[in-house]
Amino acid sequence: MDEDGLDVAGSEADADADEDSVAEPDEERSDEERDGVEDSDTDPDSDSESAVGEDESAADSDDEADADVDGDEADADADSDGEGAMPGVPDPEPEESDIPEDVRKYARFKKMDGAQYERVNEFLRDRTYITAREWAIARLCSDFRTETGVEMTKIGENLPELVPFMTDTYTPQAVNQARSSFEEKVQKAGATFLYGAMCDFFTAEELDDVMYESTEIAKFLLEVEGVDLSVEEELEAEDKISSVMREVREASEELREQEDSADE
């Protein structure tokens, strides 16, 4: 009985041992399988993390690209700004007028502001042989005369600034032409006047009247030009003219006497 009990016990022990030996590999496999499941469970997380990392890196690259574009635009703006006004640097002052200083200060003919050329020309035609153009340029040639000659280029280029009723600029050749025309007319008028005085056409009283009227017109033109003649200056000018005319009459009388003597 004891031997059978021992045999049964031994058999049970062997059976238990076999079950343990069989069960252990299953447990090991199950552990490995669990590990594998756990690893498989962690893979989506790692994939999502890598995807997030890729998105973040792509976003970073986009941000860097945007930053580069913004930087380029800022540089372009800075360059374009550099072409204009520089920050902190005042804008340059506008250039001064090209009109010469002596032209800007010229005060002749200021009384003629608003006058029309036609009206001025008509007035002169009724009283003299010269035109408004010749009158204006004659005065300018007198005022803008230097040691080397008349500044005809300056006169022509600034004629509208110098004379209110002159609206166009002149070339130096046109200025010289008007000047020569004035000089020629003065010479012809002088010769005409002297002939009238010397040929005994006018009496002494009539000649004085002619001289008075001529002097008044000349003084009026000077006053229009802005020349202020004092009473003393007027009297002195009249005395000079009267003296010259007396000399002309005396010379004329001597000449006629010589002619009469030669005829006899």
Backbone as numpy.savetxt, mean C-alpha at the origin, in Angstrom:
# Nx Ny Nz CAx CAy CAz Cx Cy Cz
-12.65 -124.19 61.06 -13.48 -123.00 61.06 -12.63 -121.78 61.06
-11.64 -121.80 61.79 -10.70 -120.67 61.82 -9.98 -120.53 60.51
-9.63 -121.58 59.91 -8.91 -121.52 58.63 -9.81 -120.98 57.54
-11.12 -121.44 57.62 -12.05 -120.88 56.61 -12.27 -119.41 56.82
-12.33 -119.08 58.07 -12.51 -117.61 58.34 -11.33 -116.83 57.87
-10.17 -117.37 58.04 -8.98 -116.66 57.57 -8.97 -116.55 56.06
-9.41 -117.67 55.41 -9.45 -117.64 53.95 -10.44 -116.61 53.43
-11.56 -116.59 54.11 -12.57 -115.59 53.68 -12.05 -114.18 53.91
-11.45 -114.03 55.08 -10.90 -112.68 55.36 -9.82 -112.30 54.36
-8.99 -113.29 54.03 -7.94 -112.98 53.04 -8.52 -112.66 51.70
-9.58 -113.42 51.35 -10.21 -113.14 50.06 -10.81 -111.73 50.03
-11.43 -111.37 51.12 -12.02 -110.02 51.19 -10.95 -108.95 51.13
-9.84 -109.26 51.82 -8.75 -108.28 51.77 -8.21 -108.13 50.37
-8.08 -109.30 49.68 -7.60 -109.21 48.30 -8.57 -108.46 47.41
-9.85 -108.73 47.66 -10.86 -108.00 46.86 -10.79 -106.51 47.11
-10.65 -106.17 48.38 -10.54 -104.72 48.68 -9.31 -104.12 48.02
-8.22 -104.88 48.06 -6.99 -104.38 47.44 -7.18 -104.18 45.95
-7.90 -105.16 45.33 -8.13 -105.01 43.89 -8.99 -103.79 43.58
-10.01 -103.62 44.45 -10.86 -102.44 44.22 -10.08 -101.16 44.38
-9.20 -101.13 45.37 -8.40 -99.92 45.55 -7.49 -99.67 44.36
-6.89 -100.78 43.87 -5.99 -100.62 42.74 -6.73 -100.18 41.49
-7.97 -100.65 41.37 -8.77 -100.22 40.21 -9.26 -98.80 40.37
-9.61 -98.47 41.57 -10.17 -97.14 41.83 -9.14 -96.03 41.73
-7.93 -96.33 42.08 -6.90 -95.27 42.07 -6.66 -94.70 40.67
-6.53 -95.53 39.62 -6.35 -94.94 38.29 -7.53 -94.09 37.88
-8.75 -94.58 38.26 -9.92 -93.75 37.91 -9.87 -92.40 38.58
-9.48 -92.45 39.87 -9.38 -91.17 40.56 -8.32 -90.27 39.93
-7.20 -90.92 39.55 -6.15 -90.11 38.90 -6.62 -89.53 37.59
-7.35 -90.36 36.80 -7.87 -89.85 35.53 -8.89 -88.74 35.74
-9.69 -89.03 36.76 -10.69 -87.98 37.01 -10.04 -86.68 37.43
-8.96 -86.80 38.20 -8.24 -85.57 38.56 -7.64 -84.89 37.33
-7.05 -85.71 36.46 -6.48 -85.11 35.24 -7.56 -84.49 34.38
-8.72 -85.24 34.32 -9.80 -84.70 33.52 -10.31 -83.39 34.11
-10.36 -83.38 35.45 -10.78 -82.13 36.08 -9.79 -81.00 35.78
-8.52 -81.40 35.85 -7.53 -80.37 35.52 -7.71 -79.87 34.08
-7.98 -80.84 33.22 -8.19 -80.47 31.81 -9.39 -79.59 31.65
-10.47 -79.91 32.41 -11.68 -79.08 32.33 -11.41 -77.69 32.86
-10.68 -77.70 33.97 -10.34 -76.38 34.51 -9.51 -75.58 33.52
-8.54 -76.30 32.86 -7.72 -75.58 31.86 -8.59 -75.09 30.72
-9.52 -75.95 30.28 -10.40 -75.54 29.20 -11.30 -74.40 29.62
-11.66 -74.41 30.91 -12.49 -73.30 31.39 -11.72 -71.99 31.41
-10.44 -72.08 31.67 -9.65 -70.84 31.71 -9.27 -70.34 30.33
-9.33 -71.14 29.28 -8.95 -70.72 27.93 -9.81 -69.59 27.40
-11.14 -69.62 27.53 -11.93 -68.46 27.03 -11.53 -67.16 27.69
-11.21 -67.26 29.00 -10.79 -66.03 29.66 -9.51 -65.50 29.06
-8.59 -66.41 28.82 -7.32 -65.95 28.23 -7.54 -65.41 26.83
-8.46 -66.08 26.08 -8.74 -65.58 24.73 -9.37 -64.19 24.77
-10.31 -64.06 25.71 -10.95 -62.72 25.81 -9.95 -61.67 26.25
-9.06 -62.06 27.17 -8.04 -61.11 27.60 -7.13 -60.71 26.45
-6.76 -61.69 25.63 -5.89 -61.38 24.49 -6.62 -60.49 23.48
-7.93 -60.78 23.30 -8.71 -59.95 22.38 -8.81 -58.53 22.89
-9.03 -58.42 24.22 -9.10 -57.09 24.80 -7.76 -56.37 24.64
-6.68 -57.14 24.83 -5.35 -56.55 24.67 -5.13 -56.07 23.25
-5.60 -56.91 22.28 -5.45 -56.48 20.89 -6.26 -55.24 20.61
-7.51 -55.20 21.17 -8.34 -53.99 20.95 -7.68 -52.76 21.56
-7.13 -52.97 22.78 -6.47 -51.83 23.42 -5.26 -51.36 22.62
-4.49 -52.33 22.12 -3.32 -51.94 21.33 -3.74 -51.25 20.04
-4.85 -51.75 19.41 -5.35 -51.10 18.20 -5.83 -49.70 18.51
-6.54 -49.58 19.68 -7.01 -48.24 20.07 -5.83 -47.32 20.33
-4.78 -47.88 20.99 -3.60 -47.06 21.24 -2.97 -46.59 19.93
-2.90 -47.52 18.97 -2.30 -47.14 17.69 -3.14 -46.08 16.99
-4.52 -46.25 17.12 -5.38 -45.21 16.53 -5.17 -43.88 17.21
-5.06 -43.91 18.56 -4.82 -42.66 19.29 -3.51 -42.03 18.86
-2.48 -42.90 18.70 -1.20 -42.36 18.27 -1.30 -41.75 16.86
-2.07 -42.44 15.98 -2.25 -41.90 14.63 -2.98 -40.57 14.67
-4.05 -40.54 15.53 -4.77 -39.27 15.66 -3.87 -38.18 16.22
-3.04 -38.58 17.19 -2.12 -37.60 17.77 -1.14 -37.09 16.72
-0.67 -38.03 15.86 0.24 -37.60 14.80 -0.46 -36.65 13.84
-1.72 -36.98 13.47 -2.47 -36.11 12.56 -2.67 -34.74 13.19
-3.08 -34.78 14.49 -3.27 -33.51 15.19 -1.97 -32.71 15.24
-0.87 -33.43 15.48 0.42 -32.74 15.52 0.78 -32.15 14.18
0.49 -32.93 13.10 0.77 -32.39 11.76 -0.08 -31.18 11.47
-1.38 -31.26 11.86 -2.25 -30.11 11.63 -1.78 -28.91 12.43
-1.36 -29.16 13.66 -0.87 -28.05 14.48 0.38 -27.43 13.86
1.28 -28.33 13.34 2.47 -27.80 12.69 2.10 -26.98 11.45
1.11 -27.52 10.68 0.67 -26.79 9.49 0.07 -25.45 9.86
-0.74 -25.44 10.95 -1.31 -24.17 11.40 -0.22 -23.21 11.83
0.77 -23.75 12.53 1.88 -22.89 12.97 2.63 -22.33 11.78
2.82 -23.21 10.74 3.50 -22.74 9.56 2.70 -21.65 8.85
1.37 -21.91 8.74 0.54 -20.91 8.08 0.49 -19.62 8.88
0.47 -19.76 10.22 0.53 -18.56 11.05 1.85 -17.84 10.89
2.90 -18.62 10.70 4.22 -18.01 10.54 4.31 -17.16 9.30
3.51 -17.57 8.25 3.53 -16.78 7.05 2.86 -15.43 7.26
1.93 -15.32 8.19 1.26 -14.06 8.47 1.96 -13.33 9.59
1.15 -12.86 10.53 1.71 -12.11 11.65 2.33 -13.06 12.67
3.53 -12.80 13.11 4.20 -13.62 14.10 3.68 -13.26 15.47
3.44 -14.26 16.32 2.94 -13.94 17.66 3.97 -13.14 18.43
3.48 -12.11 19.09 4.36 -11.28 19.90 5.14 -10.25 19.12
4.97 -10.25 17.77 5.70 -9.29 16.93 4.68 -8.33 16.34
4.82 -7.01 16.54 3.83 -6.06 16.02 3.85 -6.02 14.51
2.68 -5.77 13.92 2.58 -5.66 12.48 3.38 -4.46 11.99
4.00 -4.58 10.82 4.77 -3.44 10.31 3.84 -2.28 10.00
4.35 -1.08 10.22 3.56 0.11 9.94 3.39 0.28 8.44
2.24 0.82 8.00 2.05 1.03 6.56 3.08 2.01 6.01
3.44 1.73 4.77 4.44 2.57 4.15 3.91 3.99 3.98
4.80 4.96 4.10 4.41 6.34 3.94 4.09 6.61 2.47
3.37 7.68 2.29 2.98 8.05 0.93 4.22 8.32 0.09
4.09 7.99 -1.21 5.20 8.22 -2.13 5.28 9.68 -2.56
4.32 10.50 -2.14 4.33 11.91 -2.52 5.50 12.60 -1.80
6.35 13.31 -2.53 7.49 14.00 -1.89 7.00 15.02 -0.87
7.87 15.28 0.10 7.50 16.18 1.18 7.24 17.60 0.68
8.08 18.08 -0.24 7.87 19.44 -0.72 6.58 19.57 -1.53
6.14 18.46 -2.11 4.86 18.48 -2.83 3.71 18.54 -1.84
3.81 17.77 -0.75 2.74 17.78 0.26 2.61 19.16 0.91
3.73 19.85 1.05 3.70 21.16 1.71 3.41 22.31 0.75
3.32 22.02 -0.51 3.10 23.08 -1.50 1.73 23.71 -1.29
1.72 25.03 -1.13 0.47 25.72 -0.75 -0.06 26.64 -1.85
0.51 26.60 -3.03 -0.01 27.43 -4.11 -1.38 26.91 -4.57
-2.14 27.80 -5.13 -3.42 27.47 -5.75 -4.46 26.89 -4.77
-4.24 27.05 -3.46 -5.21 26.54 -2.49 -6.55 27.29 -2.60
-6.49 28.53 -3.06 -7.73 29.29 -3.25 -8.54 28.76 -4.43
-7.94 27.88 -5.21 -8.63 27.34 -6.38 -9.26 25.97 -6.11
-9.31 25.56 -4.85 -9.92 24.27 -4.53 -11.37 24.23 -5.02
-11.69 23.19 -5.74 -13.05 23.05 -6.28 -13.27 23.73 -7.61
-12.27 24.46 -8.09 -12.42 25.15 -9.37 -12.32 24.17 -10.53
-13.04 24.44 -11.58 -13.00 23.62 -12.78 -12.03 24.21 -13.79
-11.36 23.34 -14.50 -10.35 23.79 -15.47 -10.98 24.70 -16.52
-12.17 24.36 -16.98 -12.81 25.14 -18.03 -13.07 26.59 -17.58
-13.51 26.75 -16.33 -13.78 28.09 -15.83 -12.50 28.91 -15.71
-11.45 28.28 -15.19 -10.17 28.97 -15.05 -9.62 29.34 -16.42
-9.73 28.41 -17.35 -9.21 28.66 -18.69 -9.97 29.79 -19.37
-11.28 29.83 -19.18 -12.09 30.90 -19.76 -11.71 32.27 -19.20
-11.48 32.33 -17.90 -11.08 33.59 -17.27 -9.76 34.09 -17.86
-8.80 33.22 -17.99 -7.48 33.62 -18.51 -7.57 34.00 -19.99
-8.36 33.29 -20.76 -8.49 33.58 -22.18 -9.07 34.98 -22.41
-9.93 35.41 -21.49 -10.53 36.73 -21.64 -9.56 37.86 -21.30
-8.52 37.57 -20.57 -7.64 38.63 -20.06 -6.17 38.48 -20.46
-5.77 37.28 -20.88 -4.37 37.05 -21.24 -4.31 36.19 -22.50
-3.06 35.88 -22.90 -2.85 34.97 -24.03 -2.60 33.53 -23.59
-2.48 33.30 -22.32 -2.09 31.97 -21.83 -3.32 31.17 -21.42
-3.13 29.85 -21.36 -4.18 28.94 -20.91 -3.98 28.61 -19.43
-4.96 27.94 -18.85 -4.84 27.52 -17.45 -3.69 26.54 -17.27
-3.50 25.67 -18.23 -2.38 24.72 -18.16 -1.05 25.44 -18.16
-0.89 26.40 -19.03 0.37 27.14 -19.13 0.61 27.99 -17.90
-0.45 28.56 -17.36 -0.32 29.37 -16.14 0.17 28.51 -14.97
-0.47 27.36 -14.76 -0.11 26.50 -13.63 1.32 25.99 -13.76
1.68 25.52 -14.93 3.02 24.93 -15.11 4.10 26.00 -15.05
3.80 27.21 -15.52 4.78 28.29 -15.42 5.11 28.58 -13.96
4.09 28.63 -13.12 4.33 28.87 -11.70 5.10 27.71 -11.07
4.75 26.48 -11.43 5.44 25.32 -10.86 6.90 25.27 -11.31
7.15 25.64 -12.54 8.55 25.66 -13.01 9.36 26.70 -12.26
8.72 27.78 -11.85 9.42 28.80 -11.08 9.69 28.32 -9.65
8.75 27.58 -9.08 8.89 27.14 -7.69 9.75 25.90 -7.54
9.80 25.05 -8.56 10.56 23.81 -8.48 11.79 23.89 -9.40
12.47 24.98 -9.32 13.72 25.16 -10.07 14.90 24.92 -9.15
15.84 24.11 -9.59 17.04 23.82 -8.82 18.26 24.33 -9.58
19.41 24.06 -9.03 20.65 24.49 -9.68 20.87 23.79 -11.01
20.33 22.60 -11.13 20.52 21.83 -12.37 19.37 22.00 -13.35
18.34 22.72 -12.97 17.21 22.94 -13.88 15.88 22.74 -13.19
14.84 22.70 -13.99 13.47 22.54 -13.48 13.18 21.05 -13.29
12.54 20.73 -12.16 12.18 19.34 -11.86 10.89 18.97 -12.59
11.01 18.75 -13.88 9.82 18.51 -14.70 9.17 17.17 -14.39
9.96 16.16 -14.07 9.38 14.86 -13.74 8.53 14.95 -12.48
9.04 15.61 -11.46 8.28 15.77 -10.22 7.01 16.57 -10.45
7.12 17.62 -11.25 5.94 18.44 -11.54 4.87 17.62 -12.25
5.29 16.88 -13.26 4.31 16.12 -14.05 3.64 15.00 -13.27
4.43 14.28 -12.49 3.88 13.15 -11.75 2.95 13.58 -10.62
3.15 14.77 -10.09 2.37 15.24 -8.94 1.48 16.43 -9.29
1.20 16.62 -10.57 0.44 17.79 -11.00 -0.93 17.88 -10.32
-1.73 16.81 -10.22 -3.03 16.92 -9.53 -2.90 17.27 -8.06
-1.78 16.87 -7.43 -1.57 17.23 -6.02 -1.16 18.68 -5.86
-0.52 19.23 -6.86 0.00 20.59 -6.78 -1.04 21.64 -7.17
-1.85 21.32 -8.17 -2.82 22.28 -8.71 -4.20 21.64 -8.68
-5.15 22.19 -7.94 -6.46 21.55 -7.78 -7.23 21.36 -9.08
-7.13 22.32 -10.02 -7.94 22.20 -11.23 -7.26 21.38 -12.33
-6.09 20.83 -12.05 -5.42 19.92 -12.98 -5.67 18.49 -12.50
-6.31 17.69 -13.32 -6.74 16.35 -12.89 -5.88 15.22 -13.44
-5.02 15.50 -14.39 -4.20 14.45 -15.01 -2.72 14.71 -14.75
-1.97 13.62 -14.72 -0.52 13.74 -14.62 0.06 14.03 -16.01
1.26 14.60 -16.01 1.93 14.96 -17.26 3.28 14.26 -17.33
3.69 13.96 -18.52 5.05 13.48 -18.73 6.00 14.67 -18.69
7.28 14.44 -18.48 8.24 15.55 -18.52 8.20 16.30 -19.85
7.95 15.57 -20.94 7.87 16.22 -22.24 6.67 17.16 -22.32
5.52 16.74 -21.74 4.34 17.60 -21.76 4.55 18.84 -20.90
5.24 18.67 -19.77 5.54 19.82 -18.91 6.44 20.79 -19.67
7.44 20.29 -20.31 8.36 21.15 -21.06 7.65 21.85 -22.22
6.73 21.16 -22.85 5.98 21.77 -23.95 5.13 22.93 -23.45
4.43 22.74 -22.31 3.62 23.83 -21.75 4.51 25.00 -21.32
5.66 24.68 -20.76 6.59 25.73 -20.35 7.09 26.53 -21.55
7.44 25.85 -22.62 7.92 26.54 -23.82 6.82 27.38 -24.45
5.58 26.87 -24.42 4.47 27.62 -24.97 4.23 28.91 -24.18
4.32 28.82 -22.85 4.16 30.02 -22.02 5.25 31.05 -22.34
6.48 30.58 -22.42 7.59 31.49 -22.69 7.44 32.18 -24.05
7.00 31.42 -25.02 6.82 31.99 -26.36 5.72 33.05 -26.38
4.63 32.80 -25.66 3.52 33.76 -25.64 3.91 35.04 -24.89
4.68 34.89 -23.82 5.14 36.08 -23.08 6.03 36.93 -23.98
6.90 36.31 -24.74 7.77 37.06 -25.64 6.98 37.78 -26.72
5.97 37.10 -27.25 5.15 37.73 -28.29 4.31 38.87 -27.71
3.76 38.63 -26.51 2.97 39.69 -25.88 3.84 40.89 -25.54
5.06 40.61 -25.05 5.97 41.71 -24.74 6.34 42.51 -25.97
6.61 41.79 -27.07 6.97 42.50 -28.31 5.80 43.33 -28.82
4.59 42.78 -28.68 3.39 43.52 -29.11 3.20 44.78 -28.27
3.36 44.62 -26.96 3.19 45.76 -26.07 4.24 46.84 -26.34
5.48 46.41 -26.44 6.54 47.39 -26.68 6.37 48.10 -28.02
5.92 47.36 -28.97 5.70 48.01 -30.26 4.60 49.07 -30.13
3.54 48.74 -29.42 2.48 49.72 -29.23 2.98 50.93 -28.48
3.89 50.71 -27.55 4.42 51.85 -26.79 5.42 52.65 -27.60
6.19 52.04 -28.46 7.26 52.71 -29.17 6.82 53.33 -30.49
5.76 52.83 -31.04 5.34 53.35 -32.35 4.49 54.61 -32.23
4.37 55.07 -31.01 3.59 56.29 -30.74 2.10 56.10 -31.01
1.68 54.85 -30.96 0.26 54.56 -31.14 -0.53 55.01 -29.92
0.06 54.83 -28.74 -0.59 55.25 -27.51 0.02 56.58 -27.04
-0.83 57.37 -26.50 -0.32 58.55 -25.81 0.23 58.12 -24.46
0.90 59.04 -23.79 1.47 58.70 -22.48 0.38 58.31 -21.50
-0.75 59.03 -21.51 -1.84 58.70 -20.59 -2.47 57.34 -20.93
-2.65 57.09 -22.21 -3.23 55.79 -22.63 -2.29 54.64 -22.26
-1.02 54.89 -22.43 -0.05 53.85 -22.07 -0.06 53.57 -20.57
-0.25 54.61 -19.79 -0.35 54.40 -18.34 -1.59 53.59 -17.98
-2.68 53.83 -18.69 -3.90 53.04 -18.43 -3.69 51.57 -18.78
-3.01 51.34 -19.88 -2.72 49.95 -20.27 -1.86 49.27 -19.21
-0.88 50.00 -18.74 -0.01 49.45 -17.71 -0.77 49.17 -16.41
-1.69 50.05 -16.06 -2.45 49.85 -14.82 -3.33 48.60 -14.92
-4.04 48.45 -16.03 -4.90 47.28 -16.20 -4.08 45.98 -16.21
-2.97 46.03 -16.87 -2.12 44.83 -16.92 -1.59 44.47 -15.54
-1.22 45.49 -14.79 -0.70 45.25 -13.44 -1.77 44.66 -12.53
-3.01 45.13 -12.63 -4.09 44.61 -11.80 -4.38 43.13 -12.09
-4.37 42.77 -13.34 -4.60 41.36 -13.70 -3.47 40.48 -13.18
-2.24 40.97 -13.34 -1.10 40.20 -12.85 -1.14 40.03 -11.34
-1.50 41.10 -10.63 -1.59 40.99 -9.16 -2.70 40.04 -8.74
-3.81 40.05 -9.47 -4.90 39.12 -9.14 -4.44 37.67 -9.28
-3.73 37.38 -10.34 -3.23 36.00 -10.53 -2.26 35.61 -9.41
-1.43 36.55 -9.01 -0.50 36.27 -7.92 -1.25 36.01 -6.61
-2.29 36.79 -6.37 -3.07 36.58 -5.15 -3.77 35.23 -5.16
-4.26 34.82 -6.32 -4.89 33.50 -6.44 -3.87 32.40 -6.15
-2.65 32.63 -6.56 -1.59 31.64 -6.29 -1.20 31.59 -4.82
-1.64 32.57 -4.05 -1.30 32.61 -2.63 -0.17 33.54 -2.30
0.22 34.38 -3.25 1.29 35.34 -3.01 0.66 36.58 -2.37
1.13 36.91 -1.18 0.63 38.09 -0.48 1.57 39.26 -0.74
1.10 40.19 -1.52 1.91 41.38 -1.84 1.51 42.51 -0.89
2.48 43.05 -0.23 2.22 44.20 0.63 2.06 45.46 -0.23
1.56 46.50 0.38 1.38 47.76 -0.35 2.73 48.28 -0.84
3.75 48.12 -0.02 5.08 48.59 -0.41 5.58 47.81 -1.63
5.36 46.53 -1.63 5.81 45.70 -2.76 5.05 46.06 -4.03
3.76 46.35 -3.91 2.98 46.74 -5.08 3.47 48.07 -5.65
3.69 49.01 -4.74 4.18 50.32 -5.20 5.57 50.21 -5.84
6.40 49.36 -5.25 7.75 49.19 -5.81 7.69 48.58 -7.20
6.78 47.58 -7.36 6.64 46.95 -8.67 6.11 47.94 -9.69
5.14 48.76 -9.29 4.59 49.75 -10.21 5.64 50.80 -10.60
6.46 51.18 -9.63 7.52 52.15 -9.93 8.52 51.58 -10.92
8.86 50.30 -10.74 9.80 49.68 -11.68 9.22 49.64 -13.09
7.95 49.28 -13.16 7.32 49.20 -14.47 7.23 50.58 -15.11
6.85 51.55 -14.30 6.76 52.94 -14.82 8.11 53.44 -15.29
9.15 53.11 -14.53 10.49 53.53 -14.90 10.91 52.90 -16.22
10.60 51.63 -16.37 10.94 50.94 -17.61 10.19 51.55 -18.78
8.91 51.83 -18.56 8.11 52.40 -19.63 8.61 53.79 -20.02
9.04 54.57 -19.05 9.61 55.89 -19.37 10.86 55.75 -20.22
11.68 54.78 -19.85 12.88 54.54 -20.64 12.51 54.11 -22.06
11.46 53.30 -22.16 11.02 52.85 -23.49 10.54 54.04 -24.31
9.77 54.91 -23.70 9.27 56.08 -24.43 10.42 57.01 -24.85
11.37 57.22 -23.95 12.51 58.07 -24.26 13.33 57.48 -25.40
13.54 56.15 -25.32 14.29 55.50 -26.40 13.53 55.58 -27.70
12.22 55.48 -27.63 11.40 55.56 -28.85 11.48 56.96 -29.46
11.43 57.98 -28.65 11.51 59.35 -29.14 12.87 59.62 -29.79
13.94 59.12 -29.16 15.27 59.30 -29.75 15.37 58.61 -31.10
14.76 57.45 -31.19 14.81 56.69 -32.44 14.06 57.44 -33.55
12.94 58.01 -33.24 12.17 58.74 -34.25 12.91 60.00 -34.69
13.56 60.65 -33.74 14.34 61.85 -34.09 15.49 61.51 -35.03
16.12 60.39 -34.75 17.23 59.97 -35.62 16.70 59.68 -37.03
15.54 59.06 -37.12 14.96 58.76 -38.43 14.60 60.05 -39.18
14.06 61.01 -38.45 13.71 62.28 -39.09 14.96 63.00 -39.59
16.02 62.96 -38.80 17.27 63.61 -39.21 17.84 62.93 -40.45
17.73 61.64 -40.54 18.26 60.92 -41.69 17.45 61.24 -42.93
16.17 61.45 -42.78 15.34 61.77 -43.94 15.67 63.16 -44.47
15.98 64.08 -43.61 16.33 65.42 -44.04 17.68 65.43 -44.74
